[in-house]
Amino acid sequence: MEKDLDKLIEELVEEKLKGYSYSEIRAELKESGMKPDEISKLIRQVDEKVLAAAISETQPDKAKQWY
């Protein structure tokens, strides 16, 4: 189950990096039958990874200070 969740998070991170909005991702998850509280947790995890990727791309030397 954990592996499936990690895979889903990575797929959603890729979608976000391709330009999808969080609203579009949220709607996609809702259509798949996921509960609203699960969607919120998942979106937070995706956002953390997207932000980490953005920080490491723009300021690789400062990224080490944060993580």
C-alpha positions in Angstrom: 0.0 0.0 0.0 2.8 2.4 0.9 4.5 1.7 -2.4 1.3 2.5 -4.3 0.9 5.7 -2.3 4.5 6.8 -3.1 3.9 6.0 -6.8 0.7 8.1 -6.8 2.5 11.0 -5.1 5.3 10.9 -7.7 2.7 10.8 -10.5 0.9 13.8 -9.1 4.1 15.7 -8.6 4.9 15.2 -12.3 1.4 16.4 -13.2 1.9 19.5 -11.1 5.3 20.2 -12.6 3.8 19.9 -16.1 1.4 22.7 -15.3 -1.7 21.1 -13.7 -3.3 23.2 -11.0 -4.0 21.8 -7.6 -7.7 22.2 -8.3 -7.4 19.9 -11.4 -5.5 17.4 -9.4 -8.0 17.5 -6.5 -10.9 17.0 -9.0 -9.1 14.1 -10.5 -8.7 12.5 -7.1 -12.3 13.2 -6.1 -13.5 11.5 -9.3 -11.5 8.4 -8.5 -13.5 8.1 -5.3 -10.9 9.3 -2.8 -12.3 10.9 0.5 -11.8 14.6 1.0 -9.5 14.3 4.0 -7.3 11.8 2.1 -7.2 14.2 -0.8 -6.0 17.0 1.4 -3.3 14.9 3.0 -2.1 13.8 -0.5 -2.1 17.4 -1.9 0.0 18.5 1.1 2.6 15.7 0.4 2.6 16.6 -3.3 3.1 20.3 -2.5 6.0 19.5 -0.2 7.8 17.6 -2.9 7.0 20.3 -5.5 8.4 23.0 -3.3 11.5 20.9 -2.5 12.1 20.5 -6.2 11.7 24.2 -6.8 14.1 25.1 -4.0 16.7 22.7 -5.1 16.5 23.9 -8.7 16.7 27.6 -8.0 19.1 27.6 -5.1 21.0 24.3 -4.8 23.4 25.6 -2.2 20.6 26.9 0.0 18.5 23.7 -0.4 20.9 21.9 1.9 20.1 24.4 4.7 16.4 23.5 4.5 16.7 19.8 4.1 
